[in-house]
């Protein structure tokens, strides 16, 4: 029997934010952790998830987080066993997980948000992973941080450190909660996407540091990079249409790579 959800629901917002959320949701008693620092979307915003390429990506991300708040509460209230949570950005959000994975015990949940940063994933990690008490978490993060900081003219060192620190923080939170961690290399890009030159320079550095961090912390490193690149280190043209987001063929490789890594360490998704 799983523990009572009322003992495990995480509270990170201010008292005022929690009272406001409870009144809006129309529910009494403990709630699943709302995401601090955002307003509750209007009712019409909750009719569909945010789409990649919309003009207001921040509003789309807030809408997606609102979905997660509702879904997390349902999972906690119904005391649903969670096998694996996938944490990530658009590459995770667009992944139709049910087409590639069959849960061995407990549901598999997608908590990807298009355009999300590793630093933001770290902030929502308690809400969208820890309080759900999964057996495993699959983390794929960093490509948007690199793009954003390249545009802001940040140094290579600052970019690499920012991404690695955010990922490391998520690893620490998961391990501290007894969750098995499968942390993934950032997927390569190719010249069909505008940020490719900078990413081609920085992603191998970040991936090497993530790999080393995973080894040091007893986490499983999932190497998408070397399974999806061409001899020049670019994403194979046959795996994506825009140089960034894998389509079905890319996801087939990712699923196989993840399955192999989990099996090699005795883990079941």
Protein Blocks (a to p, Z undefined) as FASTA:
>chain_A
ZZdfklmcccfbdfklmmmmmmmnopgcjdddddehiacddfklmmpccdehiablmlmm
mmmmmmmmmmmmmmmmnopacfbdcdddfklmmpcfklmpccfbdcaddfbdehiafklm
mmmmmmmmmmnopabdcddehjlmmmmmmmnopafklmmmmmmmmmmmmmmmmmmnopac
dddddddddfkbmklmmmmmmmmmmmmmmmmmmmmnopacddfklmmccfkopacfklcc
nopaccfklmmmmmmmmmmmmmmnopaZZ
